[in-house]
Amino acid sequence: MVGSDSTVWNLELVSDPLYGDFDFDGDGVRDETNMSCEACHGPGSAHWDAAGQGRFIVNPAKLTPERDAMLCGQCHSRPKGAFGSDSPVNADGWMMVAGTSRAQFLAEYATTQLDGATSDYYGDDDKHSKSHHQQYSDFIRSGMYKNDEVLMSCADCHDPHARKNVRQLRADPQDNVASCGACHVPEATNLAAHLDTKLGAGFGAMKPNAKCVDCHMPKTAKTGAGRPGISGHWQNDVSSHMFDVPSKSASSLSGTNMPTGYTNACGTCHGTVQ
């Protein structure tokens, strides 16, 4: 694709931060075509009118974890907005302003339901999400977000300004120690022993290359795109953000309960389990 400034844009390089904008409408000014700075940092126009000085601009790192996570939750959940769509907008048609609390978000921007309809969740015990844009809906119900020590936010694992790893993760999810070992030291550093404890002696040796995400972030959402996989999954399905291990007994291929990734993650050794 050639932009109005004769720059050749390679759309295959969208993962490079240098290719985050281009002159979409041909007016000679490069446009932000997806997420903008203001979605997380607040209205730049008010900041400009106030002659800067840090006014009207939000630094998410200084927000409480609840408000920090809400920045992502405005798009990664499925509340009905004022006009009945899955876009959480208020009566004036605006998305929430950075720094908004979840209570205010639910009161003003999610007028008909909280984080999705009943049909957006599977029937398993934990009610895993099965629709897109529900990572936040799962996350705030997880032990990862609300635990005995600290409230976590999406930014603990994702870096919104970087694309070093897939899905803007701070660490490579294929590296157990780098991705999970900072908090879960014994499990990540000795995964074989962890598998033996949870599944029985010898399981760790059977899966020497197992990843934490294989069991704790199974695929849940149905994309309807890509190639059909086994156990009802599709290529590039969205991973659960509840960080638990779904019960195999609660799994089904009928669509009522979550078709867990047991056949995907464990089928290499154990074959297809219905």
Secondary structure as GFF3:
##gff-version 3
##sequence-region A 1 274
A	DSSP	three_ten_helix	11	13	.	.	.	ID=ss1
A	DSSP	three_ten_helix	17	19	.	.	.	ID=ss2
A	DSSP	beta_strand	21	22	.	.	.	ID=ss3
A	DSSP	beta_strand	31	32	.	.	.	ID=ss4
A	DSSP	alpha_helix	38	41	.	.	.	ID=ss5
A	DSSP	alpha_helix	44	49	.	.	.	ID=ss6
A	DSSP	three_ten_helix	60	62	.	.	.	ID=ss7
A	DSSP	alpha_helix	65	73	.	.	.	ID=ss8
A	DSSP	alpha_helix	102	108	.	.	.	ID=ss9
A	DSSP	three_ten_helix	118	120	.	.	.	ID=ss10
A	DSSP	alpha_helix	135	139	.	.	.	ID=ss11
A	DSSP	three_ten_helix	154	156	.	.	.	ID=ss12
A	DSSP	three_ten_helix	166	168	.	.	.	ID=ss13
A	DSSP	alpha_helix	176	180	.	.	.	ID=ss14
A	DSSP	alpha_helix	185	189	.	.	.	ID=ss15
A	DSSP	alpha_helix	191	199	.	.	.	ID=ss16
A	DSSP	alpha_helix	203	206	.	.	.	ID=ss17
A	DSSP	alpha_helix	212	216	.	.	.	ID=ss18
A	DSSP	three_ten_helix	230	232	.	.	.	ID=ss19
A	DSSP	three_ten_helix	248	250	.	.	.	ID=ss20
A	DSSP	alpha_helix	262	265	.	.	.	ID=ss21
A	DSSP	alpha_helix	267	270	.	.	.	ID=ss22
###
